[in-house]
Amino acid sequence: MAFQYDKYLRNDKLPHIWCPGCGYGIILKALIRAIDALGWSKDETVIASGIGCASRLPGYVDFNTIHTTHGRSLAFATGIKLANSKLKVIVLGGDGDMSAIGGNHLIHACRRNIDLSLLVLNNNIYGMTGGQFSPTTPTGCNATTAPYGMTENNFDISNLAIGAGASFVARTSSFHVAQMEDLMKKTFQHKGFSMLEIISGCPTGFGRRNKQPEGFDALEWQKKNATPLTRYNAMTGEERAGRFSTGILHEADRPEYIEVYDRTVGLKDA
């Protein structure tokens, strides 16, 4: 029997705003299935987002959702989690939202190791506002603000999160649907700050300028270049060119911020 998505959707908000070929619809459906598989109720689930194509996703799902200012969703989510630590709080945003204007909030959420789950939908571009390059746009790729090719070095946002102290970091792509759903569940179940980077395509903002004009082209690229972490680590630097590692990239057992805070101020026994 086919999965029934309707009970989790705000059908009055449809149709969605995403372009044909965008990978975000695939991600939305995987998110719903992952939450359903964990048995979370709508009342205990909170999804926060900022601004951008990816950040429109919470508006389509029938959970407790909050659409915040650009780059500030982690700050809002931190407040929500501190107010009621029993809530399951998911933060969702694009690569620009999380690594540019929101980069400082990302670093400190990782450092604190607060019990939030972050999904970064990385399509390497500012898709909503006109196709400007983002901090994750690969060097040499074109954008409206890089018509001759990107000259800056790009962020590896997963490595950034690991370096900043996140206790769980994973990566997948919108092509790898089964892996995506599995990693979402592991991300949501981890105690501490967890992040899942999802490589996705933007046929309009990125693809037309970088030989991926159709959504299918981006999926083919993901299929070809996604590399399991063990295999990726065994490759030479030359072999890694253009590829990205997938799977659980980092997992550590670290004290969670709210538990430490409660003990410090005497709300819980040491």
Secondary structure by P-SEA (a helix, b strand, c coil): ccccccccccccccccccccccaaaaaaaaaaaaaaaaccccccbbbbbcccccccccccccccccccccccaaaaaaaaaaaccccbbbbbbccccccccaaaaaaaaaaaccbbbbbbbccccccccccccccccccccccccccccccbbbbaaaaaaaaacccbbbbbcccaaaaaaaaaaaaaacccbbbbbbbbbbccccccccccccaaaaaaaaaaccccaaaaaaccccccccccccccccccccccaaaaaaaaaccccc
